[in-house]
Every structure is written in structure tokens, then in C-alpha cells.
Amino acid sequence: MMSRKVAFLQRIHHLLVNVVQRKVNIEQGLNN
């Protein structure tokens, strides 16, 4: 039962990391 919860949390974490990296890339692009 826990594995499903862990997979769900990992998916959310992966999405958050993608959003943050995209935001950082955009900000770095604007600074350049």
C-alpha cells in the first residue's frame, strides 16, 4: 500500500522539479 503513495509523491516531486527548473531557465535567459 505504501509503494503507491511513494510513487504518487515521486510524481508530484518530479513535476515540481520540472516547474522550478523551467522557471530558473527562463529567469537566467532574461538576465542574459
N, C-alpha and C positions, 0 to 999 in steps of 0.2 A: 504493500500500500504506500510505503514511503517513497519508493522509486518514482511513482507517478508525480508526487508532489515535487520531488527534486527535479525531475525533467521539466516540470512546469516553471519552476523558479529559474532553472538554467535558461529556458527560452526567453523569459522576461529579462534576465540579466543580459543575454546576448542582444536583445533588441535595444536595451538602454545603452549598451556599449556602442552599438552602431550609431544611435542618435547622437551621442556625445562626440564620437569621432567625427561625424559629419559636421557637427556644429563647430568643432575646433578647426577642421579643414577649411570651412567657409570663412571663419574669422581670420585664419592665417592668410587666406587668399586675399581678403580685403586689406589686411595690413601690408601685404606685398603690393 
